[in-house]
Amino acid sequence: MKQFLLLAVVAFSGSQIAGAATCGATTLAAYVALGSSGCTIGGDTLYNFQILAGSGVTELAGSSVTITPSGSGLAPSIAISINQSATAFNAIETMFTYDIAGPLYTGISTVLSGSSESTVNDGVTGLVNFCEGGSFGPDGVDGCTKPNGGLTTVDGVQNTDMSKFGGVTFLNVTDDFQLDSGGGTASGGTLTNSFTAVPEPLSTALVGLGLALAGALKVRSTRAK
């Protein structure tokens, strides 16, 4: 009976991350192609990547944007990189949305790094909107009926931002990464989304139960010998 319970705990825990491949460094287009199956970073599943229309400036193709995952199940992150430049009073951007589900998320932060501007009139900005336990509408910004918020980064002015909230197991996130030329050159860089999470109470209890059962079985086996 104890062996059966232990196997059940292991099977239940494994089912939390089964069904999706591990996230890897690849293009935004490849992440979009994953669809609702998505990919995982530890016990976190990232899925439903969709490219949005943006603000009306030149939209970068999904193949020109790189996403690199890192971290663990309780501290996952993705780095969104652009190796492009905006010149001659033009602007380019990538805007996309995705879902992340897993343990109890208690915070989100963003860092803008590696960007540059040749004049004071040029700019690189990164905006991150998040909907806690719900979803935005088609534009990726409006329509969230749950608690929500936004993070803002502007290169050379504010390169980091963060927000904390009550534990939720699901977030809809929208990134808007834009390079604006004010006559000079605004060069890309990396916009990172990082999440803070804590173990779900049920998962913690199951792990504890599994360890207790494993210990009991080991003691029983030792005594039998």
SVG drawing of the C-alpha trace seen along z (x, -y; Angstrom):
<svg xmlns="http://www.w3.org/2000/svg" viewBox="-13 -65 39 75">
<polyline fill="none" stroke="black" stroke-width="0.4" points="0.0,0.0 2.8,-2.4 4.6,-1.6 1.4,-2.4 1.0,-5.8 4.6,-6.7 4.2,-5.9 1.0,-7.9 2.8,-11.0 5.6,-10.7 3.2,-10.3 1.2,-13.3 4.2,-15.5 5.6,-14.5 2.3,-15.2 2.7,-18.9 5.5,-19.3 4.6,-16.6 3.3,-17.3 5.7,-20.1 9.3,-20.3 11.9,-22.2 12.2,-25.8 15.4,-26.6 17.1,-29.6 15.4,-30.2 13.3,-32.8 10.0,-34.3 8.6,-32.7 9.5,-29.3 7.9,-30.0 4.7,-31.1 4.7,-27.8 4.6,-25.9 1.0,-27.0 -1.0,-26.0 1.5,-23.2 4.3,-25.6 7.5,-24.7 8.7,-24.4 11.3,-26.0 11.3,-23.6 7.7,-23.4 6.6,-26.5 4.9,-26.2 5.1,-29.1 2.6,-29.0 0.2,-30.8 2.9,-33.2 1.3,-35.6 2.7,-38.5 0.6,-41.6 0.1,-44.6 2.0,-47.0 1.8,-50.8 1.8,-51.2 5.6,-51.5 7.7,-48.9 7.1,-45.5 10.0,-43.1 9.5,-39.7 9.3,-36.9 12.4,-35.4 14.4,-38.6 13.7,-38.3 15.5,-35.8 14.1,-34.4 16.5,-32.8 15.1,-31.1 16.9,-30.7 16.3,-30.2 14.3,-27.5 10.8,-26.6 10.6,-29.1 12.6,-31.8 12.0,-31.5 13.0,-34.2 13.1,-34.9 15.5,-37.3 14.1,-39.0 16.9,-40.1 16.9,-42.4 19.9,-42.8 18.6,-45.7 18.8,-49.5 16.4,-52.3 17.8,-55.2 16.7,-58.3 13.7,-59.1 12.2,-55.7 11.0,-53.3 10.9,-49.5 9.4,-47.3 8.4,-43.8 5.2,-43.4 3.9,-40.0 1.9,-38.2 2.2,-34.9 0.9,-32.9 2.9,-31.4 1.5,-28.9 3.0,-26.9 3.6,-27.6 2.3,-30.6 3.7,-33.7 4.3,-36.6 6.2,-39.0 7.5,-40.0 10.5,-42.2 12.1,-43.4 15.6,-44.6 16.6,-46.5 20.2,-46.0 22.7,-46.2 20.9,-49.1 22.4,-52.3 21.5,-55.7 23.7,-57.9 21.9,-61.2 19.7,-62.4 16.7,-62.3 16.9,-58.6 15.3,-56.1 14.9,-52.4 11.9,-51.4 10.6,-48.2 7.0,-47.9 5.7,-44.8 2.0,-44.4 0.7,-41.6 -2.8,-40.2 -3.0,-38.2 -5.0,-35.0 -6.8,-36.4 -6.1,-37.5 -5.9,-40.7 -8.0,-41.3 -6.8,-41.1 -4.5,-44.2 -2.6,-42.6 -3.0,-45.6 -6.7,-46.1 -9.6,-43.9 -8.1,-42.2 -10.8,-41.8 -8.4,-40.6 -5.8,-42.6 -3.1,-43.8 -0.2,-46.2 2.6,-47.3 6.4,-47.8 8.4,-50.5 12.0,-50.7 13.7,-53.4 17.4,-53.0 19.6,-55.4 16.7,-56.6 15.1,-53.6 16.6,-50.2 14.8,-48.1 11.2,-47.8 9.4,-45.3 6.0,-44.6 4.8,-42.2 1.4,-40.7 -0.6,-38.0 0.1,-34.4 -1.5,-33.4 -0.8,-30.3 -1.3,-32.0 -0.2,-35.2 -0.8,-36.7 2.2,-38.9 2.6,-41.3 6.0,-42.8 6.4,-45.9 10.1,-46.4 10.6,-49.6 13.6,-51.4 13.0,-55.0 15.4,-57.2 15.2,-60.9 17.6,-61.5 20.5,-59.3 20.6,-55.6 18.8,-53.6 20.2,-50.1 18.5,-47.0 19.5,-45.0 17.7,-42.7 14.5,-43.0 14.3,-40.3 11.1,-39.1 11.8,-37.4 9.2,-35.8 9.3,-35.1 7.3,-32.2 6.8,-30.0 5.8,-26.3 2.1,-25.6 0.9,-24.3 -0.5,-21.0 2.7,-20.4 4.8,-21.0 2.6,-18.6 2.9,-15.9 6.7,-16.2 6.8,-15.9 4.5,-12.9 6.6,-11.3 9.8,-11.8 8.1,-10.4 6.9,-7.3 10.3,-6.8 11.9,-7.0 9.4,-4.6 10.0,-2.1 13.8,-2.3 13.5,-1.7 11.1,1.2 13.5,2.7 16.4,2.3 14.6,4.0 13.5,6.9 17.2,7.5"/>
</svg>
